Amino acid sequence: MPFRALFLAAFCACAKEDSKTPASASCDCPAVANAEARVTPPSSDVKVQAPPKEPTVATPHVAPLAVCEADGKLPLEAARDFFDRNEYEKALSCAAQASALFPNDVVAHTERANALAALGRDEEAKMAYARALAVDPDSLDALMGAAHFYAVTLASTRENDELGSLYAERGLDVAIGQKDDESAVQLGRISAMAFNDLGQPSDALERADWVLEHVKGHVDPDAAYERALALFELCRFNEAKAAFTALLLDPERGAHAHHHLGLLLERENKLKEADKHFTTAREKSKDDFPEPVLLTEPEFRDEVKKAVAQLPDDMKRDIRGVPIGTEDLPNTDDLKAVEPPLSPTILGLFRGPPLDEQCTPEPGAAADAPCRSVVLYRKNLARAVKTRDELIEQIRVTLLHEVGHLRGEDDFELAARGLE
């Protein structure tokens, strides 16, 4: 996973928690009761059935916030001071008070959202940022906080990265309009990160280059890393190698630079040099770069055959006559066959037109050569997982993904079905 290290000095914060107490309504109607008693006199033969009980919903226990320790300051000012000192519970108390006193103050709501995000109270933070942006959709503080929260703080998913990208791009426009160069640069960094995570390296490269141009000669390792990553994803391998080499001594990004240099050298079949970089990356960051689950070529082919055998009958019919092969890594020609190029870390590939389109062999190929094929990549799959069980499952998912392409589905449709 790409390195994500970003220091943003000041956010602001956001949203209101709705506190809903279940209402209980009771209605005493003596006139109706007496009338019913006159019509139906008491009898031992008459059974009166109690009305069904309303279902009860358990209210989760929420610990009340402490009183804001403002020490003579305004609550909003105190919230910012506590946040800067990493005292997030106290920051939340003061931000909550500020947003209660001034419900239309976008800055108060943004400070509240930032404190919730720092405390890992993600669902509340989402609502808080939404509240801040509902108050003022063009608030630079709220856009900055929301962009960082979705693109950097939260786990990388398509939805989170898309929201992070949208907030960062909108914030960038606002910052440029306000001539706030510092905020514009911070939002440009976040935007580059989000674009890379979304698999949009051309946009990431454009944003990273923009940041590097606007930092006016200062070193910006965040933007430099995003630029290197975008060059790698765009298969501009020589430029990527130079960019990652420049980051080898960076204390926070060095592990990722070594890993990507290993990937680049491996593509050149310089396996001993590549292994040295992979080993260094694991030593520097074992959590990010665990030992790959690398099966032997025969073992990997066997697992792919098992996955094919377990496909539903309708999929087996669709892949009849479509070779399912295995390779170590994708070749450059396959990656550059489309624009923009495919990522060098793809797990599988479908070659050829979908089933509903005419299929003819490539020029120069034998007349009976298959014009469609699927391939799964052994080394890329080995690095995408941490255990053998995960590997078996990822082989299955990758195969389903490529069969989806065979059937005419694009990446967005496959992602919507959980086959990204």
N, C-alpha and C positions, 0 to 999 in steps of 0.2 A: 504494500500500500504506500502511495507516495507520502513523503514526509510532509507533515503539517505543523510548522512551528511559526507562530505569528504573534507579535506583541502589539496589542492595540492599547494605547495609553488610556483613553477615556471613552467609555460608552455612556449611554444614558438609558432610561428604562421604562418599563411599560406596563401594563395592563391591570385590569381590575378583576379581582376574584369575585364571582357572584356567590353570595352566601344565601342559599335557599333553605328555609326551614319548612318541612312538610306542614301544610295547613290541615288542621283537624276541624271539621265542621260538625256541630251537633245541633239538632233541631228538636225541640220538645213541642209536640202538637197535641195538646190535651183534647181539643174539640174532636179531632179525627179519632183519637183513641177511644173517647167515650162513645162516639157514634158506632165504631166497630164493635164495642162491647154490647151495645143495644141490639145490634143485628145478630151477633153470634154469642149467645150466652155461654158462660163457662160450662164445660162438660169434660168429664174424664175421658170421653171418646175422642175429643178433639186434641190433636197434637199440633202445637204451635212450633214452627220451625224457625230457628234464629236466622236472621239474614247472614249471608256469607261475609266473612271477615275480609276487609280490604288487605291485599298483600302488603306486607311491611318491607321497606327497603332499608337495609342497614346503612347508617350514615358513618362514613369512615371517620375515625378520630383524627382531628387535626390539632396539634399543639398550638395554643395561642402564641402570637409573637410577643416578645418582651416590649416594654415601653421604650420608645426612642430616647436614647441618651444623647440629646442634642447639645447639652452643656452650653446653653445660651445661643447656639447657632440655629438657623432655620433648618427644619427637618431635611430639606433637599440638600443643603450644604453638608449637613452631618452625614447623610447617606453617601455622598461622593467621597468624603474623607474616610469613612469606614471601608468603602470599597477599595480605595487606593491602598489601605493598610491590610487588605485581604481579610477583613473582619466582616464576612458576608452576611451572617445572621443579623448583626447590628445594622448593616447597610440596608437589609431588607426591611427591618422594623421602621427605620426612618423613612425609607422610600414609600412604604405602605402608608405611613402617616401623611406624607406629602401628597400622595395621589388621592387620599381620602379627603384632605382639606381642599385640594385643587383638582377636581376630577377631569378638567379639560386641559391640564398641563401635560403636554406630551413628554416633556423632559422627566417629570416625576414618574410617569408610567414607564419610561425607558429605563430609568435607574432601578425601578422595581424589577423589571424583566432581566436586567443584567445581573442583579443579585440572585434571582431565582436560577438563572443559567449557571452561575458560578457555584451554586449549591447543588447542582445536578437535579433540580426539580424541573425536568424538561417539559412535561406537559403543561405545568403552570406557566413556565417561561414562554411557551408557544402562544398561549392565550394572552399573556401580558404584552408580548411584541405586537400581536394582532390588535390589541386595544390601543397601543400607542400609535400605530400606523392608521387606525381608524380615526383617531383624533386629528392626526396630521400626516397624510400619506407622503409628504415631501420633507419630513423632518430628517435632517442629516444624522442626528444622533440616533434616532430610531432605526433608520436604514442601515447605519453602520453596525449597530448592535445585532439586528436581525440577520444581516449578511454574515457576520462572523459566527453567529450561533448556528445557522443552518449549514454553512459551508465548511466550518472548521471544528466547532465544538461537537456537534452531533456526528454519529456514525455516517459514513458515506453511503447514501442510497440515492437512487435517481431522484426521488421526490425532494429529499433534503438538498441535494446539490442543485437542482433546478431552482428551488426557492432561494438558496444562497446566491446563485448567479443573478436571478431577477432583482433581488434587493441590492446586490453590489452594483449592477449596471445602472439601476435607477439612481442609487446614491452617487455614483460617479458623475452622472449628468448633473445632479443637483450641486455637487461640490464644484464642478467646473463652472457652472452658472454663478455660483457664489464666490468664485476665485479663491476657494479654500484648497490650496495646493497640497497641504499635508493630508487632509482627509481624502482628496482625490487619489493620492498615491496609495494610501492604505486600502481604499476600496478597489483600486486597480489590482493590488496583490491578491485580495480575496477573490476577485473576478477570475484572475488567471488560474488560481487553485480550483475554483468550481468548474471552469471550462475543462481543465485537464481531467478532473474526476468524472465529468460527463462524457468523456471521449470526444471532445471537440478541440483537438490540439492546435488547429489553425487559429481559432479564436484565443486560445490560451497564449500562443506565441505572440499574437498581436498585442494582447494586454501586457504581457511580461516585458516586451520591447518598449511599450509606452511608459511603463513604470521606470525602467532603466534609463530612458531618455529624460524623464522628469525628476530623477533624484540628483541630477546635475553633478555627475561625476562621483557621487558617494557610492560606497559599496552597498549593494542591496542583495544579500544572499538569498532571501525568499524569492525575489523575482528572478534571480539568476538560476535558482533550482527549477522553478516552474518553466523557465525558458529551455533549460537542458532537457527536462522531461518532455516538453512539447516537441523538440527536435527529434528525440528518440521515437516518439509515437508517430511522427511524420516520416520516419525512415530516412532522415537526413543524418546518417550514422556518423560520418566524419565530423560534422559540426557538433553532434551530441557528444562524441568522445572528447573533443576539446573542452566543451562546456562542463562535463562531469569531472574531467581531470582538474579543472580550476577549483573544484569544490572538495577535493580529497582531504585537505587539511582542515576543513570547516568542522568544528567540534560537534555541531548538531546535524549536519547534513552529510558528513563524511561516509557514514555507513551506507547511505543510499547511493552516494556517488560510486563507491566501490562495487556495490551490487550491480548497478547499471553498466559500469565498465566491464564487469564479468559477463553480462549478457551480450555486450557488443563484441568482446573478444571471442566469446563462444561462437558467435555467428561467423567469425573469421576462421573458425576451427583452430584457434590458438588456445587449446583446452588447458594447458598447464598454467598459462598466464591468467586465464579466466578463473580457474580454481583458486588461485592466490587471492584474487579480489573477492570471490564468494566467501572464502574463509575469513578474510578480514571483516567483511560486512557482518557475518554471523558473530564474530568476536565482539564487535562494537555494538551490535543490537540483535541479540538472539531472538527477542520477541518478534521483531519485524521480519527476520530472515532465518527461520528455523531450517533444520536439515531437510532437504527435499525428499519426498516419498518417491524415490526413483526405482521403478520396477525394471527388471531386465526387459529387453525388447520382446523375447518370447512371452514373458509373463504379461506384459502390457497388451500384446496382441490377443492373448487368451481372455483377458478381462474385457476387451472390446467385443470379442465374439460373444461372450456371455451376455453383455448388455444388448447386443443385437438380437440374440435369441429370446430375450425377455420383452422385446417390443410388442405392443398390441398387434393383433392380426392385421388391422387396416394399415398400420405403418409398415408391417412386413410386406404387404402387397405393394405399397408405394415404392419401397426401396429395391424391389425385385429388379435385378439388372444394374443396380447402382453399386459400384464397388465401395466398400467401407475399408479404408486403409489407415495406416499409422505411420507417422514420421516423427523424428526427434524435434524439429523446429520448422516453422513455416519458412519457405524460401522467399527471397526478396521479390522475385517476379510475381508471385501470388499476392504479396502484400501491396505491390504497386499497381496491380491490375485495375484498381478502382481509385477514384479521387474523392476525398483525401485517402491516403493509403490506410490499409488495415493495421492494427496495432501489432508489433512484433511479439506481444505476449498472448495473442489469441489462443484459445484452447482447442479450437477445431475450425474447419472450413468446409463449406459446400461450394463445389465448383460446377458451373453450368447453369442453364436456365431452369426455372421452376417447371413443374409437371405440366402446367397448362400452356406452356410455350413450346414451339418447335425446337427440337434438339438435333443439331448436326455436329459431326466430329470437327475438331480443330483442323485448320488447313495443314496439310502434310501428314495428318494422322491416318491410320488404316481405316478403311470404310467401316469395319466392324468395331472400331475402338469406341468405348463408352464416352458419351459426351457429358455425362454427369458423374460426379464422384463426391465422396465425403472422406475427410481425413481428420484424425485426432492426433494431437501433438504431445508426445510422451513427456518431454522435459518441461514444457509450460504447465501441463497438468500437475506434474510432480511438485512444482513450486506454488501452486494455487491452493494447496491443502496442507494439513498438519498430520493426518493419520491415514492409514491404509483404508479404513472404512470411509473416510471423507473422499479419498481418491476414487473409490468404486462408485460412490454416489455422484461425484462430479463427472465421471465418465458417462454415466447414465444421462445426466442433465445435459451435458454437451452434445451427446448423440441426439437427444430429443430436440435440442436447439437447431442442429443442422438439418434434421428431418423437417423441422418447421420451415426452414428456408427452401428446402426441396418442394414443399407444398405451397410456396409463394408468400409466406409471412415475412415481414421485415423485422428488424431488431426491436422496434418500438412495440409491435404487436407481441413479440415473444417475451419482452420484458414485462408487459402487462399480464402475461400468463405465468410469471415467475420463472421464466427460462432465459434470463438475461445472461 
